[in-house]
């Protein structure tokens, strides 16, 4: 049986606790979000993380 090779990036992601998520969103919304992030000089992942943390904190009040 052949062992599946693990990419070094996959190892790093696992060690850092990172996972990939997929959501279905309207194209126009995602394009506007990408443009807004670029204009603000932030990464999309960073901004989504910030918004998620703020939402979680708000719900835990």
PDB file of N, CA, C, O and CB in Angstrom:
ATOM      1  N   UNK A   1       0.841  -1.184   0.000  1.00  0.00           N
ATOM      2  CA  UNK A   1       0.000   0.000   0.000  1.00  0.00           C
ATOM      3  C   UNK A   1       0.889   1.251   0.000  1.00  0.00           C
ATOM      4  O   UNK A   1       1.829   1.352   0.788  1.00  0.00           O
ATOM      5  CB  UNK A   1      -0.958  -0.004   1.227  1.00  0.00           C
ATOM      6  N   UNK A   2       0.589   2.175  -0.868  1.00  0.00           N
ATOM      7  CA  UNK A   2       1.385   3.379  -1.004  1.00  0.00           C
ATOM      8  C   UNK A   2       0.996   4.394   0.063  1.00  0.00           C
ATOM      9  O   UNK A   2      -0.186   4.663   0.281  1.00  0.00           O
ATOM     10  CB  UNK A   2       1.219   3.978  -2.402  1.00  0.00           C
ATOM     11  N   UNK A   3       2.017   4.961   0.731  1.00  0.00           N
ATOM     12  CA  UNK A   3       1.757   5.980   1.740  1.00  0.00           C
ATOM     13  C   UNK A   3       1.493   7.308   1.057  1.00  0.00           C
ATOM     14  O   UNK A   3       2.183   7.679   0.107  1.00  0.00           O
ATOM     15  CB  UNK A   3       2.938   6.099   2.727  1.00  0.00           C
ATOM     16  N   UNK A   4       0.492   8.021   1.547  1.00  0.00           N
ATOM     17  CA  UNK A   4       0.189   9.337   0.989  1.00  0.00           C
ATOM     18  C   UNK A   4       1.228  10.330   1.501  1.00  0.00           C
ATOM     19  O   UNK A   4       1.456  10.431   2.706  1.00  0.00           O
ATOM     20  CB  UNK A   4      -1.260   9.797   1.367  1.00  0.00           C
ATOM     21  N   UNK A   5       1.851  11.055   0.588  1.00  0.00           N
ATOM     22  CA  UNK A   5       2.846  12.044   0.978  1.00  0.00           C
ATOM     23  C   UNK A   5       2.137  13.300   1.464  1.00  0.00           C
ATOM     24  O   UNK A   5       1.158  13.753   0.871  1.00  0.00           O
ATOM     25  CB  UNK A   5       3.799  12.369  -0.200  1.00  0.00           C
ATOM     26  N   UNK A   6       2.650  13.848   2.551  1.00  0.00           N
ATOM     27  CA  UNK A   6       2.083  15.072   3.112  1.00  0.00           C
ATOM     28  C   UNK A   6       2.968  16.238   2.685  1.00  0.00           C
ATOM     29  O   UNK A   6       4.179  16.229   2.908  1.00  0.00           O
ATOM     30  CB  UNK A   6       1.968  14.989   4.679  1.00  0.00           C
ATOM     31  N   UNK A   7       2.353  17.229   2.073  1.00  0.00           N
ATOM     32  CA  UNK A   7       3.093  18.409   1.647  1.00  0.00           C
ATOM     33  C   UNK A   7       3.586  19.173   2.876  1.00  0.00           C
ATOM     34  O   UNK A   7       2.939  19.157   3.923  1.00  0.00           O
ATOM     35  CB  UNK A   7       2.212  19.319   0.750  1.00  0.00           C
ATOM     36  N   UNK A   8       4.727  19.837   2.744  1.00  0.00           N
ATOM     37  CA  UNK A   8       5.266  20.598   3.869  1.00  0.00           C
ATOM     38  C   UNK A   8       4.302  21.711   4.275  1.00  0.00           C
ATOM     39  O   UNK A   8       4.201  22.042   5.457  1.00  0.00           O
ATOM     40  CB  UNK A   8       6.642  21.187   3.513  1.00  0.00           C
ATOM     41  N   UNK A   9       3.598  22.289   3.307  1.00  0.00           N
ATOM     42  CA  UNK A   9       2.612  23.333   3.627  1.00  0.00           C
ATOM     43  C   UNK A   9       1.477  22.759   4.470  1.00  0.00           C
ATOM     44  O   UNK A   9       1.003  23.412   5.399  1.00  0.00           O
ATOM     45  CB  UNK A   9       2.046  23.964   2.332  1.00  0.00           C
ATOM     46  N   UNK A  10       1.040  21.541   4.151  1.00  0.00           N
ATOM     47  CA  UNK A  10      -0.017  20.890   4.931  1.00  0.00           C
ATOM     48  C   UNK A  10       0.447  20.626   6.357  1.00  0.00           C
ATOM     49  O   UNK A  10      -0.325  20.786   7.303  1.00  0.00           O
ATOM     50  CB  UNK A  10      -0.447  19.575   4.264  1.00  0.00           C
ATOM     51  N   UNK A  11       1.710  20.220   6.516  1.00  0.00           N
ATOM     52  CA  UNK A  11       2.265  19.994   7.855  1.00  0.00           C
ATOM     53  C   UNK A  11       2.266  21.297   8.648  1.00  0.00           C
ATOM     54  O   UNK A  11       1.870  21.327   9.813  1.00  0.00           O
ATOM     55  CB  UNK A  11       3.702  19.417   7.764  1.00  0.00           C
ATOM     56  N   UNK A  12       2.715  22.373   8.002  1.00  0.00           N
ATOM     57  CA  UNK A  12       2.774  23.674   8.667  1.00  0.00           C
ATOM     58  C   UNK A  12       1.378  24.125   9.066  1.00  0.00           C
ATOM     59  O   UNK A  12       1.176  24.592  10.187  1.00  0.00           O
ATOM     60  CB  UNK A  12       3.435  24.724   7.754  1.00  0.00           C
ATOM     61  N   UNK A  13       0.404  23.991   8.156  1.00  0.00           N
ATOM     62  CA  UNK A  13      -0.977  24.381   8.454  1.00  0.00           C
ATOM     63  C   UNK A  13      -1.521  23.608   9.651  1.00  0.00           C
ATOM     64  O   UNK A  13      -2.156  24.188  10.531  1.00  0.00           O
ATOM     65  CB  UNK A  13      -1.874  24.153   7.229  1.00  0.00           C
ATOM     66  N   UNK A  14      -1.274  22.306   9.684  1.00  0.00           N
ATOM     67  CA  UNK A  14      -1.761  21.475  10.785  1.00  0.00           C
ATOM     68  C   UNK A  14      -1.125  21.906  12.101  1.00  0.00           C
ATOM     69  O   UNK A  14      -1.804  22.000  13.123  1.00  0.00           O
ATOM     70  CB  UNK A  14      -1.468  19.988  10.512  1.00  0.00           C
ATOM     71  N   UNK A  15       0.174  22.165  12.073  1.00  0.00           N
ATOM     72  CA  UNK A  15       0.885  22.583  13.280  1.00  0.00           C
ATOM     73  C   UNK A  15       0.374  23.937  13.772  1.00  0.00           C
ATOM     74  O   UNK A  15       0.287  24.167  14.978  1.00  0.00           O
ATOM     75  CB  UNK A  15       2.398  22.652  13.014  1.00  0.00           C
ATOM     76  N   UNK A  16       0.037  24.830  12.845  1.00  0.00           N
ATOM     77  CA  UNK A  16      -0.454  26.165  13.193  1.00  0.00           C
ATOM     78  C   UNK A  16      -1.944  26.162  13.523  1.00  0.00           C
ATOM     79  O   UNK A  16      -2.488  27.184  13.940  1.00  0.00           O
ATOM     80  CB  UNK A  16      -0.185  27.132  12.051  1.00  0.00           C
ATOM     81  N   UNK A  17      -2.604  25.025  13.340  1.00  0.00           N
ATOM     82  CA  UNK A  17      -4.033  24.933  13.635  1.00  0.00           C
ATOM     83  C   UNK A  17      -4.908  25.559  12.563  1.00  0.00           C
ATOM     84  O   UNK A  17      -6.038  25.961  12.841  1.00  0.00           O
ATOM     85  CB  UNK A  17      -4.322  25.585  14.950  1.00  0.00           C
ATOM     86  N   UNK A  18      -4.399  25.645  11.342  1.00  0.00           N
ATOM     87  CA  UNK A  18      -5.154  26.248  10.245  1.00  0.00           C
ATOM     88  C   UNK A  18      -5.922  25.185   9.468  1.00  0.00           C
ATOM     89  O   UNK A  18      -5.414  24.092   9.219  1.00  0.00           O
ATOM     90  CB  UNK A  18      -4.214  27.017   9.306  1.00  0.00           C
ATOM     91  N   UNK A  19      -7.151  25.522   9.088  1.00  0.00           N
ATOM     92  CA  UNK A  19      -7.961  24.646   8.249  1.00  0.00           C
ATOM     93  C   UNK A  19      -8.525  25.469   7.103  1.00  0.00           C
ATOM     94  O   UNK A  19      -8.572  26.698   7.170  1.00  0.00           O
ATOM     95  CB  UNK A  19      -9.102  23.968   9.068  1.00  0.00           C
ATOM     96  N   UNK A  20      -8.944  24.797   6.072  1.00  0.00           N
ATOM     97  CA  UNK A  20      -9.554  25.454   4.926  1.00  0.00           C
ATOM     98  C   UNK A  20     -11.066  25.301   5.026  1.00  0.00           C
ATOM     99  O   UNK A  20     -11.573  24.200   5.241  1.00  0.00           O
ATOM    100  CB  UNK A  20      -9.019  24.865   3.588  1.00  0.00           C
ATOM    101  N   UNK A  21     -11.784  26.411   4.868  1.00  0.00           N
ATOM    102  CA  UNK A  21     -13.246  26.392   4.900  1.00  0.00           C
ATOM    103  C   UNK A  21     -13.753  26.894   3.552  1.00  0.00           C
ATOM    104  O   UNK A  21     -13.097  27.697   2.887  1.00  0.00           O
ATOM    105  CB  UNK A  21     -13.807  27.266   6.079  1.00  0.00           C
ATOM    106  N   UNK A  22     -14.909  26.419   3.167  1.00  0.00           N
ATOM    107  CA  UNK A  22     -15.503  26.834   1.904  1.00  0.00           C
ATOM    108  C   UNK A  22     -16.937  27.272   2.153  1.00  0.00           C
ATOM    109  O   UNK A  22     -17.723  26.549   2.766  1.00  0.00           O
ATOM    110  CB  UNK A  22     -15.448  25.690   0.856  1.00  0.00           C
ATOM    111  N   UNK A  23     -17.265  28.455   1.675  1.00  0.00           N
ATOM    112  CA  UNK A  23     -18.611  28.991   1.810  1.00  0.00           C
ATOM    113  C   UNK A  23     -19.097  29.426   0.438  1.00  0.00           C
ATOM    114  O   UNK A  23     -18.305  29.867  -0.395  1.00  0.00           O
ATOM    115  CB  UNK A  23     -18.650  30.176   2.819  1.00  0.00           C
ATOM    116  N   UNK A  24     -20.391  29.304   0.202  1.00  0.00           N
ATOM    117  CA  UNK A  24     -20.969  29.786  -1.049  1.00  0.00           C
ATOM    118  C   UNK A  24     -21.554  31.168  -0.779  1.00  0.00           C
ATOM    119  O   UNK A  24     -22.458  31.338   0.039  1.00  0.00           O
ATOM    120  CB  UNK A  24     -22.064  28.795  -1.605  1.00  0.00           C
ATOM    121  N   UNK A  25     -21.007  32.149  -1.495  1.00  0.00           N
ATOM    122  CA  UNK A  25     -21.431  33.533  -1.345  1.00  0.00           C
ATOM    123  C   UNK A  25     -21.659  34.134  -2.724  1.00  0.00           C
ATOM    124  O   UNK A  25     -21.131  33.643  -3.722  1.00  0.00           O
ATOM    125  CB  UNK A  25     -20.383  34.356  -0.551  1.00  0.00           C
ATOM    126  N   UNK A  26     -22.437  35.180  -2.770  1.00  0.00           N
ATOM    127  CA  UNK A  26     -22.699  35.868  -4.034  1.00  0.00           C
ATOM    128  C   UNK A  26     -21.399  36.455  -4.584  1.00  0.00           C
ATOM    129  O   UNK A  26     -20.613  37.051  -3.848  1.00  0.00           O
ATOM    130  CB  UNK A  26     -23.764  36.983  -3.844  1.00  0.00           C
ATOM    131  N   UNK A  27     -21.190  36.278  -5.878  1.00  0.00           N
ATOM    132  CA  UNK A  27     -19.977  36.759  -6.538  1.00  0.00           C
ATOM    133  C   UNK A  27     -19.784  38.262  -6.314  1.00  0.00           C
ATOM    134  O   UNK A  27     -18.681  38.703  -5.993  1.00  0.00           O
ATOM    135  CB  UNK A  27     -20.033  36.452  -8.042  1.00  0.00           C
ATOM    136  N   UNK A  28     -20.849  39.045  -6.482  1.00  0.00           N
ATOM    137  CA  UNK A  28     -20.735  40.496  -6.339  1.00  0.00           C
ATOM    138  C   UNK A  28     -20.242  40.875  -4.940  1.00  0.00           C
ATOM    139  O   UNK A  28     -19.402  41.763  -4.793  1.00  0.00           O
ATOM    140  CB  UNK A  28     -22.087  41.167  -6.624  1.00  0.00           C
ATOM    141  N   UNK A  29     -20.765  40.205  -3.925  1.00  0.00           N
ATOM    142  CA  UNK A  29     -20.362  40.486  -2.550  1.00  0.00           C
ATOM    143  C   UNK A  29     -18.882  40.168  -2.344  1.00  0.00           C
ATOM    144  O   UNK A  29     -18.155  40.955  -1.738  1.00  0.00           O
ATOM    145  CB  UNK A  29     -21.223  39.679  -1.562  1.00  0.00           C
ATOM    146  N   UNK A  30     -18.439  39.022  -2.845  1.00  0.00           N
ATOM    147  CA  UNK A  30     -17.041  38.633  -2.644  1.00  0.00           C
ATOM    148  C   UNK A  30     -16.084  39.542  -3.416  1.00  0.00           C
ATOM    149  O   UNK A  30     -14.978  39.819  -2.952  1.00  0.00           O
ATOM    150  CB  UNK A  30     -16.833  37.182  -3.070  1.00  0.00           C
ATOM    151  N   UNK A  31     -16.506  40.000  -4.578  1.00  0.00           N
ATOM    152  CA  UNK A  31     -15.669  40.923  -5.349  1.00  0.00           C
ATOM    153  C   UNK A  31     -15.566  42.264  -4.641  1.00  0.00           C
ATOM    154  O   UNK A  31     -14.489  42.857  -4.582  1.00  0.00           O
ATOM    155  CB  UNK A  31     -16.231  41.114  -6.768  1.00  0.00           C
ATOM    156  N   UNK A  32     -16.688  42.747  -4.102  1.00  0.00           N
ATOM    157  CA  UNK A  32     -16.679  44.009  -3.357  1.00  0.00           C
ATOM    158  C   UNK A  32     -15.813  43.887  -2.105  1.00  0.00           C
ATOM    159  O   UNK A  32     -15.083  44.814  -1.752  1.00  0.00           O
ATOM    160  CB  UNK A  32     -18.115  44.423  -2.975  1.00  0.00           C
ATOM    161  N   UNK A  33     -15.900  42.739  -1.440  1.00  0.00           N
ATOM    162  CA  UNK A  33     -15.100  42.508  -0.240  1.00  0.00           C
ATOM    163  C   UNK A  33     -13.614  42.503  -0.584  1.00  0.00           C
ATOM    164  O   UNK A  33     -12.810  43.101   0.131  1.00  0.00           O
ATOM    165  CB  UNK A  33     -15.498  41.182   0.429  1.00  0.00           C
ATOM    166  N   UNK A  34     -13.249  41.837  -1.667  1.00  0.00           N
ATOM    167  CA  UNK A  34     -11.847  41.785  -2.093  1.00  0.00           C
ATOM    168  C   UNK A  34     -11.330  43.188  -2.400  1.00  0.00           C
ATOM    169  O   UNK A  34     -10.213  43.535  -2.016  1.00  0.00           O
ATOM    170  CB  UNK A  34     -11.688  40.874  -3.331  1.00  0.00           C
ATOM    171  N   UNK A  35     -12.129  43.989  -3.083  1.00  0.00           N
ATOM    172  CA  UNK A  35     -11.737  45.364  -3.412  1.00  0.00           C
ATOM    173  C   UNK A  35     -11.589  46.205  -2.150  1.00  0.00           C
ATOM    174  O   UNK A  35     -10.641  46.980  -2.028  1.00  0.00           O
ATOM    175  CB  UNK A  35     -12.765  46.006  -4.354  1.00  0.00           C
ATOM    176  N   UNK A  36     -12.521  46.057  -1.214  1.00  0.00           N
ATOM    177  CA  UNK A  36     -12.473  46.819   0.035  1.00  0.00           C
ATOM    178  C   UNK A  36     -11.235  46.446   0.845  1.00  0.00           C
ATOM    179  O   UNK A  36     -10.589  47.317   1.427  1.00  0.00           O
ATOM    180  CB  UNK A  36     -13.746  46.576   0.868  1.00  0.00           C
ATOM    181  N   UNK A  37     -10.905  45.167   0.885  1.00  0.00           N
ATOM    182  CA  UNK A  37      -9.719  44.714   1.615  1.00  0.00           C
ATOM    183  C   UNK A  37      -8.452  45.268   0.976  1.00  0.00           C
ATOM    184  O   UNK A  37      -7.534  45.705   1.671  1.00  0.00           O
ATOM    185  CB  UNK A  37      -9.663  43.176   1.658  1.00  0.00           C
ATOM    186  N   UNK A  38      -8.411  45.246  -0.349  1.00  0.00           N
ATOM    187  CA  UNK A  38      -7.248  45.779  -1.054  1.00  0.00           C
ATOM    188  C   UNK A  38      -7.104  47.272  -0.772  1.00  0.00           C
ATOM    189  O   UNK A  38      -6.002  47.752  -0.508  1.00  0.00           O
ATOM    190  CB  UNK A  38      -7.366  45.525  -2.574  1.00  0.00           C
ATOM    191  N   UNK A  39      -8.207  48.001  -0.828  1.00  0.00           N
ATOM    192  CA  UNK A  39      -8.203  49.442  -0.566  1.00  0.00           C
ATOM    193  C   UNK A  39      -7.729  49.736   0.854  1.00  0.00           C
ATOM    194  O   UNK A  39      -7.007  50.706   1.083  1.00  0.00           O
ATOM    195  CB  UNK A  39      -9.604  50.034  -0.787  1.00  0.00           C
ATOM    196  N   UNK A  40      -8.137  48.893   1.810  1.00  0.00           N
ATOM    197  CA  UNK A  40      -7.763  49.080   3.212  1.00  0.00           C
ATOM    198  C   UNK A  40      -6.370  48.542   3.519  1.00  0.00           C
ATOM    199  O   UNK A  40      -5.827  48.794   4.594  1.00  0.00           O
ATOM    200  CB  UNK A  40      -8.778  48.407   4.111  1.00  0.00           C
ATOM    201  N   UNK A  41      -5.793  47.801   2.575  1.00  0.00           N
ATOM    202  CA  UNK A  41      -4.459  47.250   2.775  1.00  0.00           C
ATOM    203  C   UNK A  41      -4.417  46.089   3.757  1.00  0.00           C
ATOM    204  O   UNK A  41      -3.424  45.888   4.457  1.00  0.00           O
ATOM    205  CB  UNK A  41      -3.544  48.323   3.247  1.00  0.00           C
ATOM    206  N   UNK A  42      -5.513  45.322   3.802  1.00  0.00           N
ATOM    207  CA  UNK A  42      -5.574  44.156   4.692  1.00  0.00           C
ATOM    208  C   UNK A  42      -5.849  42.908   3.865  1.00  0.00           C
ATOM    209  O   UNK A  42      -6.392  42.981   2.762  1.00  0.00           O
ATOM    210  CB  UNK A  42      -6.670  44.341   5.788  1.00  0.00           C
ATOM    211  N   UNK A  43      -5.465  41.762   4.417  1.00  0.00           N
ATOM    212  CA  UNK A  43      -5.759  40.515   3.713  1.00  0.00           C
ATOM    213  C   UNK A  43      -7.212  40.130   3.959  1.00  0.00           C
ATOM    214  O   UNK A  43      -7.792  40.479   4.987  1.00  0.00           O
ATOM    215  CB  UNK A  43      -4.803  39.376   4.171  1.00  0.00           C
ATOM    216  N   UNK A  44      -7.788  39.415   3.015  1.00  0.00           N
ATOM    217  CA  UNK A  44      -9.167  38.961   3.183  1.00  0.00           C
ATOM    218  C   UNK A  44      -9.272  38.015   4.373  1.00  0.00           C
ATOM    219  O   UNK A  44     -10.210  38.117   5.164  1.00  0.00           O
ATOM    220  CB  UNK A  44      -9.672  38.268   1.902  1.00  0.00           C
ATOM    221  N   UNK A  45      -8.322  37.098   4.508  1.00  0.00           N
ATOM    222  CA  UNK A  45      -8.349  36.143   5.623  1.00  0.00           C
ATOM    223  C   UNK A  45      -8.230  36.870   6.956  1.00  0.00           C
ATOM    224  O   UNK A  45      -8.916  36.530   7.920  1.00  0.00           O
ATOM    225  CB  UNK A  45      -7.215  35.110   5.480  1.00  0.00           C
ATOM    226  N   UNK A  46      -7.364  37.862   7.006  1.00  0.00           N
ATOM    227  CA  UNK A  46      -7.190  38.635   8.237  1.00  0.00           C
ATOM    228  C   UNK A  46      -8.451  39.382   8.618  1.00  0.00           C
ATOM    229  O   UNK A  46      -8.818  39.425   9.792  1.00  0.00           O
ATOM    230  CB  UNK A  46      -6.045  39.613   8.086  1.00  0.00           C
ATOM    231  N   UNK A  47      -9.117  39.970   7.640  1.00  0.00           N
ATOM    232  CA  UNK A  47     -10.341  40.723   7.907  1.00  0.00           C
ATOM    233  C   UNK A  47     -11.472  39.795   8.320  1.00  0.00           C
ATOM    234  O   UNK A  47     -12.234  40.118   9.232  1.00  0.00           O
ATOM    235  CB  UNK A  47     -10.750  41.533   6.678  1.00  0.00           C
ATOM    236  N   UNK A  48     -11.591  38.654   7.668  1.00  0.00           N
ATOM    237  CA  UNK A  48     -12.629  37.681   8.042  1.00  0.00           C
ATOM    238  C   UNK A  48     -12.384  37.196   9.466  1.00  0.00           C
ATOM    239  O   UNK A  48     -13.323  37.075  10.252  1.00  0.00           O
ATOM    240  CB  UNK A  48     -12.651  36.475   7.053  1.00  0.00           C
ATOM    241  N   UNK A  49     -11.114  36.917   9.804  1.00  0.00           N
ATOM    242  CA  UNK A  49     -10.775  36.482  11.159  1.00  0.00           C
ATOM    243  C   UNK A  49     -11.171  37.545  12.176  1.00  0.00           C
ATOM    244  O   UNK A  49     -11.755  37.228  13.212  1.00  0.00           O
ATOM    245  CB  UNK A  49      -9.270  36.174  11.268  1.00  0.00           C
ATOM    246  N   UNK A  50     -10.856  38.798  11.884  1.00  0.00           N
ATOM    247  CA  UNK A  50     -11.199  39.908  12.787  1.00  0.00           C
ATOM    248  C   UNK A  50     -12.709  39.988  12.991  1.00  0.00           C
ATOM    249  O   UNK A  50     -13.180  40.114  14.121  1.00  0.00           O
ATOM    250  CB  UNK A  50     -10.668  41.249  12.229  1.00  0.00           C
ATOM    251  N   UNK A  51     -13.461  39.914  11.904  1.00  0.00           N
ATOM    252  CA  UNK A  51     -14.923  40.007  12.002  1.00  0.00           C
ATOM    253  C   UNK A  51     -15.504  38.821  12.766  1.00  0.00           C
ATOM    254  O   UNK A  51     -16.452  38.980  13.534  1.00  0.00           O
ATOM    255  CB  UNK A  51     -15.549  40.083  10.603  1.00  0.00           C
ATOM    256  N   UNK A  52     -14.940  37.636  12.558  1.00  0.00           N
ATOM    257  CA  UNK A  52     -15.424  36.450  13.273  1.00  0.00           C
ATOM    258  C   UNK A  52     -15.176  36.592  14.774  1.00  0.00           C
ATOM    259  O   UNK A  52     -16.056  36.291  15.580  1.00  0.00           O
ATOM    260  CB  UNK A  52     -14.736  35.173  12.737  1.00  0.00           C
ATOM    261  N   UNK A  53     -13.978  37.050  15.150  1.00  0.00           N
ATOM    262  CA  UNK A  53     -13.651  37.226  16.567  1.00  0.00           C
ATOM    263  C   UNK A  53     -14.564  38.263  17.213  1.00  0.00           C
ATOM    264  O   UNK A  53     -15.032  38.067  18.335  1.00  0.00           O
ATOM    265  CB  UNK A  53     -12.181  37.642  16.730  1.00  0.00           C
ATOM    266  N   UNK A  54     -14.821  39.371  16.506  1.00  0.00           N
ATOM    267  CA  UNK A  54     -15.712  40.410  17.032  1.00  0.00           C
ATOM    268  C   UNK A  54     -17.125  39.864  17.218  1.00  0.00           C
ATOM    269  O   UNK A  54     -17.772  40.156  18.224  1.00  0.00           O
ATOM    270  CB  UNK A  54     -15.734  41.633  16.091  1.00  0.00           C
ATOM    271  N   UNK A  55     -17.602  39.086  16.273  1.00  0.00           N
ATOM    272  CA  UNK A  55     -18.945  38.510  16.356  1.00  0.00           C
ATOM    273  C   UNK A  55     -19.038  37.527  17.518  1.00  0.00           C
ATOM    274  O   UNK A  55     -20.023  37.527  18.257  1.00  0.00           O
ATOM    275  CB  UNK A  55     -19.316  37.809  15.037  1.00  0.00           C
ATOM    276  N   UNK A  56     -18.018  36.691  17.681  1.00  0.00           N
ATOM    277  CA  UNK A  56     -18.002  35.721  18.781  1.00  0.00           C
ATOM    278  C   UNK A  56     -18.016  36.448  20.122  1.00  0.00           C
ATOM    279  O   UNK A  56     -18.774  36.079  21.019  1.00  0.00           O
ATOM    280  CB  UNK A  56     -16.761  34.798  18.682  1.00  0.00           C
ATOM    281  N   UNK A  57     -17.183  37.478  20.263  1.00  0.00           N
ATOM    282  CA  UNK A  57     -17.130  38.245  21.512  1.00  0.00           C
ATOM    283  C   UNK A  57     -18.478  38.896  21.806  1.00  0.00           C
ATOM    284  O   UNK A  57     -18.931  38.910  22.950  1.00  0.00           O
ATOM    285  CB  UNK A  57     -16.028  39.319  21.441  1.00  0.00           C
ATOM    286  N   UNK A  58     -19.110  39.428  20.777  1.00  0.00           N
ATOM    287  CA  UNK A  58     -20.425  40.065  20.931  1.00  0.00           C
ATOM    288  C   UNK A  58     -21.468  39.054  21.404  1.00  0.00           C
ATOM    289  O   UNK A  58     -22.307  39.377  22.245  1.00  0.00           O
ATOM    290  CB  UNK A  58     -20.874  40.704  19.603  1.00  0.00           C
ATOM    291  N   UNK A  59     -21.423  37.854  20.877  1.00  0.00           N
ATOM    292  CA  UNK A  59     -22.402  36.831  21.241  1.00  0.00           C
ATOM    293  C   UNK A  59     -22.145  36.248  22.629  1.00  0.00           C
ATOM    294  O   UNK A  59     -23.056  35.708  23.256  1.00  0.00           O
ATOM    295  CB  UNK A  59     -22.394  35.717  20.211  1.00  0.00           C
ATOM    296  N   UNK A  60     -20.909  36.356  23.108  1.00  0.00           N
ATOM    297  CA  UNK A  60     -20.560  35.815  24.418  1.00  0.00           C
ATOM    298  C   UNK A  60     -20.754  36.817  25.551  1.00  0.00           C
ATOM    299  O   UNK A  60     -20.411  36.524  26.696  1.00  0.00           O
ATOM    300  CB  UNK A  60     -19.136  35.343  24.408  1.00  0.00           C
ATOM    301  N   UNK A  61     -21.296  37.991  25.249  1.00  0.00           N
ATOM    302  CA  UNK A  61     -21.543  39.004  26.294  1.00  0.00           C
ATOM    303  C   UNK A  61     -22.682  38.581  27.172  1.00  0.00           C
ATOM    304  O   UNK A  61     -23.041  39.298  28.106  1.00  0.00           O
ATOM    305  CB  UNK A  61     -21.843  40.374  25.680  1.00  0.00           C
TER     306      UNK A  61
END
